[in-house]
Amino acid sequence: MDPVKAWTSIPRQIRRAVSGLSARELGWRGGSENWTIREYAHHLVEANIVASSIIVAALGSPGARYDWSWLYPDERWMKRLGYNRAPLKPAIGLLDALCAHVAGILRRAPGGMSRHARLISTPRRGQRRTVRQILADESDHARHHLRDIAKAKSANRRR
């Protein structure tokens, strides 16, 4: 699949994964991190907000250094942000609009998929990531956590 199409489908996939779940069901825990379904969804929205800003930096200033030392999405982070009770509808709506916006810019940027940013303050300090790689990374990341959501739903429905 086209990397841009795969990436812009993430909000729809999140929406589908949580569709019809009650507030109580969104609180079900499970998956690889044992987060709640609501926390997984917010985590994916947040990750793609960050990815969008990295992509914009790479497009606007190829080779830009992107410091994301401020970001550490663990349980304390999610608790401080209130992800266990924050509404999902506006978060997913924001991500949907943001993906469409960034994709629109990207499609009109000559050579945009090969532009890159240097990620600093990460485990792989100074790592060079192209826009194509960022899109692929986030699509893989979404697949991983969407499976976590499916596992949490399945495990809790069996109880």
C-alpha positions as CSV (number, residue, x, y, z in Angstrom):
1,M,0.0,0.0,0.0
2,D,1.1,3.6,-0.6
3,P,2.8,4.8,2.6
4,V,0.8,8.0,2.6
5,K,-2.5,6.1,2.2
6,A,-1.5,3.7,4.9
7,W,-0.6,6.5,7.3
8,T,-3.8,8.5,6.6
9,S,-5.9,5.4,7.3
10,I,-4.7,5.3,10.9
11,P,-7.5,7.5,12.3
12,R,-10.2,5.4,10.6
13,Q,-8.6,2.2,12.0
14,I,-8.6,3.7,15.5
15,R,-12.2,4.8,15.1
16,R,-13.2,1.3,13.9
17,A,-11.3,-0.4,16.8
18,V,-13.1,1.6,19.5
19,S,-16.5,1.9,17.7
20,G,-19.4,0.9,19.9
21,L,-17.4,0.5,23.1
22,S,-18.9,1.9,26.2
23,A,-16.9,4.1,28.6
24,R,-16.4,1.0,30.8
25,E,-15.2,-1.0,27.9
26,L,-12.7,1.7,26.9
27,G,-11.3,1.2,30.4
28,W,-10.5,-2.5,29.7
29,R,-6.8,-3.3,30.1
30,G,-4.7,-5.7,28.1
31,G,-2.2,-6.0,25.3
32,S,1.6,-5.6,25.3
33,E,1.6,-2.6,27.7
34,N,-1.4,-3.5,29.8
35,W,-2.8,-0.1,29.0
36,T,-6.5,0.7,28.7
37,I,-8.1,0.7,25.2
38,R,-8.6,4.4,25.6
39,E,-4.9,4.9,26.5
40,Y,-3.8,2.9,23.5
41,A,-6.0,5.1,21.2
42,H,-4.7,8.3,22.8
43,H,-1.1,7.1,22.5
44,L,-1.6,6.5,18.8
45,V,-3.1,9.9,18.3
46,E,-0.2,11.5,20.2
47,A,2.5,9.5,18.3
48,N,1.1,10.7,15.0
49,I,0.8,14.3,16.2
50,V,4.6,14.0,16.9
51,A,5.2,12.2,13.6
52,S,3.4,15.0,11.8
53,S,5.6,17.7,13.3
54,I,8.7,15.7,12.4
55,I,7.4,15.4,8.8
56,V,6.7,19.1,8.6
57,A,10.2,19.8,9.9
58,A,11.7,17.4,7.3
59,L,9.7,19.0,4.5
60,G,10.3,22.6,5.5
61,S,13.9,22.2,6.5
62,P,15.5,19.0,5.1
63,G,17.9,17.5,7.6
64,A,16.4,19.4,10.5
65,R,17.3,18.2,14.0
66,Y,14.2,17.2,15.9
67,D,14.6,17.0,19.7
68,W,11.9,14.9,21.3
69,S,13.5,14.6,24.7
70,W,10.3,16.1,26.2
71,L,8.3,13.0,25.1
72,Y,8.2,9.9,27.3
73,P,4.8,8.2,26.9
74,D,4.8,5.9,29.9
75,E,2.0,5.4,32.5
76,R,2.9,8.5,34.4
77,W,2.8,10.6,31.2
78,M,-0.6,9.2,30.3
79,K,-1.9,9.9,33.8
80,R,-0.7,13.5,33.8
81,L,-2.4,14.0,30.4
82,G,-5.6,12.3,31.7
83,Y,-5.7,9.8,28.9
84,N,-7.7,7.3,31.0
85,R,-10.7,9.7,30.9
86,A,-10.1,12.1,28.0
87,P,-12.7,11.9,25.2
88,L,-11.6,10.0,22.1
89,K,-13.8,11.6,19.5
90,P,-12.1,15.0,19.3
91,A,-8.6,13.4,19.5
92,I,-9.4,11.1,16.6
93,G,-11.0,13.9,14.7
94,L,-7.9,16.0,15.2
95,L,-5.7,13.2,13.9
96,D,-7.9,12.7,10.9
97,A,-7.6,16.4,9.9
98,L,-3.9,16.5,10.7
99,C,-3.1,13.5,8.6
100,A,-5.1,15.0,5.7
101,H,-3.3,18.3,6.0
102,V,0.2,16.8,6.2
103,A,-0.6,14.4,3.3
104,G,-1.8,17.3,1.2
105,I,1.5,19.2,1.8
106,L,3.5,16.1,1.3
107,R,1.9,15.2,-2.1
108,R,2.8,18.7,-3.4
109,A,6.5,18.6,-2.1
110,P,8.8,17.5,-4.8
111,G,11.0,14.7,-3.4
112,G,9.2,15.0,-0.1
113,M,9.3,11.3,0.7
114,S,13.1,11.2,0.7
115,R,13.5,14.4,2.8
116,H,14.7,13.6,6.3
117,A,15.1,14.8,9.8
118,R,17.7,13.9,12.4
119,L,16.1,12.6,15.6
120,I,18.0,13.6,18.7
121,S,17.5,12.6,22.3
122,T,16.2,9.2,21.3
123,P,17.7,5.8,22.0
124,R,19.4,6.0,18.6
125,R,20.7,9.5,19.0
126,G,21.2,11.4,15.7
127,Q,19.2,8.9,13.7
128,R,18.3,10.0,10.2
129,R,14.7,9.2,9.2
130,T,13.2,10.0,5.9
131,V,9.6,11.0,5.6
132,R,8.9,7.6,3.9
133,Q,10.5,5.8,7.0
134,I,8.5,7.9,9.4
135,L,5.3,7.0,7.7
136,A,6.2,3.3,7.7
137,D,7.3,3.4,11.3
138,E,4.0,5.0,12.4
139,S,1.9,2.6,10.3
140,D,3.7,-0.3,11.9
141,H,3.3,1.3,15.4
142,A,-0.4,1.7,14.8
143,R,-0.8,-2.0,13.6
144,H,1.0,-3.1,16.8
145,H,-1.2,-1.1,19.2
146,L,-4.4,-1.8,17.2
147,R,-3.6,-5.5,17.8
148,D,-3.2,-4.6,21.5
149,I,-6.7,-3.1,21.5
150,A,-8.1,-6.2,19.8
151,K,-6.4,-8.4,22.5
152,A,-7.7,-6.3,25.3
153,K,-11.2,-6.5,23.8
154,S,-11.0,-10.2,23.3
155,A,-9.5,-11.0,26.8
156,N,-12.1,-8.9,28.6
157,R,-15.1,-10.2,26.6
158,R,-14.2,-13.8,27.6
159,R,-14.4,-12.9,31.3
